[in-house]
Amino acid sequence: MVKSSVGHIKDLPKSKLGIDVKHGFKPEYVVINGKQKVVDEIKEAAAHASKIYLAPDPDREGEAIAWHIAEELNGQRPELYRVLIHEITERAVREAIGNPGRIDMDKVQAQQARRVLDRIVGYTVSPLLWEKVRRGLSAGRVQSVAVRLICEREQEITAFVKEEFWSVTATVQGANPPHFAAKLTKLHGERIELTTQAQAEEAAALIRDATLTVTSVEQKEKRRNPLPPFTTSKLQQEAVRKLRFTAKKTMTIAQRLYEGIELGKEGPVGLITYMRTDSTRISDDALAETRRYIEAEHGAAYLPGRPNVYKNKKGAQDAHEAIRPTAVDRHPEQLQSVLERDAYQLYKLIWQRFVASQMTQAQYDVTRAEITARAKQGDALLTATGTVMKFPGFTTLYTEARDEASPDAAKPGAATATEEAERAEESMALPPLQQGDRLHLLSVEPKQHFTQPPPRYNEALLVKELEERGIGRPSTYATIISTIQDRKYVDKIEGRFHPTELGQVVNELLTTHFPDIFTVQFTAKMEEELDEIEEGQLRWVQVMEDFYTPFQKRLSKAQVEMQDVKRREIPTEHQCEKCGKPMIIKWGRHGSFLACTGYPECRNTKEFVKETDGTIKIVERAAETTEERCPQCGHAMIVKRGRFGRFLACSRYPECKTTQSLTTGVPCPESQCDGKLVEKQSKRGKRFYACSRYPKCTFALWDRPVARPCPQCKAPFLVEKFTKSRGAEVVCRMPDCGYKEEAVEQPQERAAG
């Protein structure tokens, strides 16, 4: 009999801290709300079993789940075993059951230390932010450091001063085609640094007047090694670059591929190994199977003499294999008909990367020519490089995408500058050249460039930065990225993370008052200590004691000294155009705004932006017009925003004060109701849609109605759903229909939800 716990069954209580700090940080675990039925079913099944095998995921969280189940079953009885299943296949499951072990309490204590630490930070610092900034905010040991990285990158970009530089490229022709480009590298025997157009034009003029002669030709072979199979973080990064998947979407799909997909007569089969790993290690059986496949499908030339072995990064736990297909002969094309599109794409990515990792190197012939331009004004040196692929090796199956260097490159289908340069180099061949050959100048072009600031993080770059700095664990990156967006600390614009004003304010408060807690160094050090707890080298209580004493001092001081942003008032030079009193900067639900000091008699407010020099510039929001007419005076109705969200108001305000709810144009679906669905906003600021006849009609829904019928079941209207994993979709709300299509554009102002 198999029973599922459906994740954790016990956790710290939500209503209180749940940790006895004075008595060894003893946690108070309770059954999670809604899980008591699951616990009862497991207990009942266990009562009739002679042996019990606990098989949650083979990681710290899984070990904690197994421990909590064991506790509910009255402890580790002799017949209670822990089994580690790294792939959901018949062979792997039988092998795990045949070699059972016991619960690893070191691993349990490492998970418990992390949970207790994060609870203390979250449940003590977050209320401080509620009091000083806004209700509903949260601070976290790892998430706050991720926000800090994004804020600091934004500060770098703001402070960056671009510098001008120039390049000079000549197009030349030899005795044989094709013509090719050569770049200026030296002028008058010295390395060049052209910073002005005049310098570049002077160099170009010299080349135009010069005699061009090939002074050296160097030919060599270049080899590129295949890449190791995926670890968790590398899979998340590559899925962002190649598939435009978020980290959360990648891990959700990978979980399904690991847990099993229905394959007809075979039943449910796990298609990949465990997807939370920091190791590049591969089992001997999988290596042998893959080498047989490569030789059979691609030929002996693509099979290296011995298996490719990859080193793990420093500090890797190496608890599980790299992410790979459970059976290499399950080619992606064979599974395309049974997998959803996204699952197929991710499986294909994993399969190709793994098989390519065991193939031979790619080989290139590289030619580098130096060309001397000799003129009366002096000499110049130009270089040209051509690369031709001699043998594709692993690249016949897989090539790695590059990190995007600009916002434009973040758009789907756009190649990065690095990729374009590499492709151009690998596809460009130089003609046969020999020392002493004379070349004919076809053209010479000076080109202006500017240094660029460091790029804003996209998900791939952020995951890479978190991993390289030892912040968190790859299994937590997807949650971290989702949380900082959900809390409105960052916005993702064209695939890049921009800190919001709220994120910058919170980051400044935390880094000022907890300078040694919300840092890269502390977070990385804590991850190392958690690893040492898991390895049995540290006591978890000692780690907590070392952390808590200085933290408590910082917290007590911050409760007194932290600035109260909600009550902060900053004077400006602006005057209220309605009453003439000074305007001040205040903090509200949606961030900073200008308000009249004559409040409450004068309620005038303005939006503003702060220029780079610190001056305040008032921004007049353009009225959003509609086709609706005022029922009182016949003038146009415009969209305005109030404390309860957006609404329609007469454009003649204040002469006409007519207002209406913002309609969607969709009739209420309730029978015998002639109302329309209108836009509303909940007390917590989340947008929803309800009947205009409320309270007579109470129909409401969260998803935005789309005013067109379902083409499949003819339902009167569709709705627009938005998820982090799939983005915006237009779907039918009828449960038995299943119709869906990709939304033309993202939901407007979805952040308000």
C-alpha positions, 0 to 999 in steps of 0.5 A: 500500500502506498500513501502520500503525505502531499508534502510537509504534514507539520510546521511551526504555527502561523499564529505565533513564533512557535520557538522556545528561545530560552530552552534551546530554541525548541520548536513547536510543531503542529499539524498543518491546517488541512493535513489532519485527514492525511495524517489519520489515513497514514496512521490507519494504514501503518497500523496494519503494516509489518514494515513501513518505508518512508520515501519523501524526496531525498533532501533535507526537506524530505528528511524532515517530512519523514521525521515528522511522519515517524513522530506521528507514528510514535517514533522510529520503531524497528520496522520503520525505514527510510528509503532514498529514491533518486528516480521514479523507475521500477529498477530504482524503486526496487533498489531503494526498497532493497537497501533501506536505511534510517532517518538521518537526524543530522539532515533533519537538524540542518533543516530544522536550523534553517526553519527556526532561523528563518522563522525568527528573522521573519516573525521579528523583523517583518512586524517592524516593517509593518509598523514603520512602512506598510502592513503585509511586508516581509523580511527574510534571511535570503529574500532580503539579500536578493532584493539588496543585490537588485537594489545595489545593481540599480545604484551602479547603473544610476551612478554609471557615467558612460565613456566614448570610444571608437573602433576602426575596421577595414574591409580588404580583398586578397588575391582570392575571395572572399573579402574580409574584415580587419580591426585596427589594434596598434597605431605607430607601434602602440596599442590604441585607445581611440576616445574621440572621433578626430582620433578615429578619423586620423587613423582611418585616413592613415589606413586609406593612404597606406600600403597593406601587407600581410606580415604574419599568418598563424593557424591553430586548432581550437577545441571546445569541451562539452558542458557537464549535465545539469545541476539545479541552478544550471537548469534554471539558468538555461531554461530562462535563456533558451525557453524563457521559463521562469525558475518557478515554472522550470522547477514545477515542470521538472517535478512532474517529469521526476514524479512520473508521466503516464506512458500507456502500457508502462504506466506512470514513469519518472522521466528524469532523475531528482531535480534538486542537486548540486552535483555533476556526478553520473552513475556508472550504469547511466554512463554505459547506457549513454555511451552505447547510445552515442556510438549507435546513433552518431558513430564512433567519432562522436564517442570519447575514448573514456567517459567525460567526468566533471568536477563538482564546484567547491562545497557541493553536497553531492547527495544526488546525481546530476539531472538526467533522463532516467533512460537515454533511449527515451528520445524526446521525439518519442515522447512529444505526443504524450507530453505537454508542450512545455514539459516536452521542451524541458525534457528535450533540454535535459536530454540533449544536455546530458547526451552531449556531455558524453560526446567528443569535443568540437574542433575548429581551424582558427586563422589569425592574420596580422596586416601592416598598413604603412603610410607617410603618416606612420604605421598601423597594425590590423588583425583578422581572425577566421574560424571554421568548424572542422568537426562538430562533436557535441555541438551537433546536439547541444550548444549553450545559450549566453547570458544576455547583456542588454534589455533588447536581448531579453526579448524572445527570439533576440540573440545576444551580442556575445552569441552573434559575435561567436556565430559570426567568428565561427562562420567567417573564413579567411581566404588563403593568405601568406606572409608578404601578400599585398591586400586591396582596401575596399573600405574603412569605417570608424565607428563610435561606441560607448561603455555600458553599465552592468546589466540588470539581473534577469532570472538567469543572471540572478540565479547565477549570482546567488549560486556564485555567492553562496546565497541560499540553495538552488532548490530555494531560488524559484521561491525567492524570485517569486516572493520578491515579486509577490511582495512588490519589492521588484518589478520584472520589465522586459525580463529584467528586475527593477527595484520598486520604490518600496523595495529600495525603502525596505532595503535601505532600512534593513541594511542600515539597522541590520548591517551584519545580518542582511548581507551576502557574507552572513547569508553565505556563511549560514549556508556553510554552517547548515552544511556542517550541521548536516555533516554532523560537524556542528550542533544546530543549537550552538549555531542558533545561539551564536546568531541570536544574541547579536541579532536580538541587540540589533532588533531592540535598537532598530525598534527604537531608531528605525525611521517611521516611513509612514509618518515621514514628511519631506518638505519640497519647494513646490506650492499647492496650486489650489491653496498656495500652501507648501507641498510635502513628500508623504508615503502611501499605499502605492509609494511616495507622493506629493501632498498639500500641508493644508490637509484635511482642508485641502486634499490635493495630491500629485505624483512626482519623479526624482531627477538624478540631481535630486530635484522633484518634478511633478508628473501630471497623469494623462487622463485615460479616456473611455467611450462611456458618456456621463449619464447626467451631463453627456460629457466623456467619462475618464478613468481615475484612481481612488482609495478603492481602486480605479473608477469612472468619473465625469471629465467635467469634475468638479462641475459634475461629480458623477462617478461609476464603477469601471465596467468590463462590458460583460453582462452578469451571467446570473439568470434574471440579472440585468447587471454588468460585471464591473471592476472592484478592489478588495480591502487588501488592494486586490482587484476583482470583478463583481456584478453592478447590481450588488448587493442584490446580485453577489456574483463575483470572480477574480479573473478579468472577464473578456467580452467574447464567447468561448469558441468551443462551448459557446459560454457567454464570455472568457476570462483572463488568468495569470500565473507566474509559470505560464503568464497570461492566458485567456481561458473558458471558465466552464470546468468541463470545457478546457479551452485556452489560448495565449493572451495577446498582452499581459494583464493591465496593471496586474500588480494591483492584484 
